[in-house]
Amino acid sequence: MFKKYVKPILLFNRSQAKAPNIILVYLLIWLLWHHRFFIDLFISQASVSERLHLALANNEHQYMMVLLLTGTFYGLRLLYLYFSQKADEIIEEDEPIESKIQNDQLFKENKDVIRLLELLEETKNKLAATRASEAQMKTEKIAAINRVRALQNELEEVKADLDIMVNSNAELTAKLKQNVTA
């Protein structure tokens, strides 16, 4: 039962990187611990030997403390690697699920699969209905475009007739004015 809860965590830990070199870890911790040494060494306005003496005098170099921190970090990292190796062994010794369950349980109905198939069938029906409505909308769109074009043609004909009538009316009005004045 404990394996069931630990297994996902162990699988995650399996993919983590290995521990860095102990010398690199020591140097990084030393640089963080003694950053003031470099600041004093480069900021002071004296000769090189006076700068070095001032930097050494102003900083208490606690090498044992840095070594203890490095050892602690590296020890924790090694413990982590040890436990991840043990976890790998636990995962690899685990038997496949098919060998743990009985043969009659392997091929029983699975409600999730049945529900998934029903959902797939329902989605397929919705897709068919959508395609049918899309085809109907296309035919309605084409019919509406044809009606608009027909109305536009009629409107252009009426406009042309109206222009002809306006021109005829203007000519007749002009002739009437000439006849009335003559």
Buried (B, 14 or more C-beta within 10 A) or exposed (E): EEEEEBBEEBEEBEEEEEBEEBEEBBEEBBEEBBEEBEEBBEEBEEEEEEBBEBBEEEBEEEEEEBEEBBEEBBEEBEEBBEEBEEBBEBBEEEEEEEEEEEEEEEEEEEEEEEEEEEEEEEEEEEEEEEEEEEEEEEEEEEEEEEEEEEEEEEEEEEEEEEEEEEEEEEEEEEEEEEEEEE
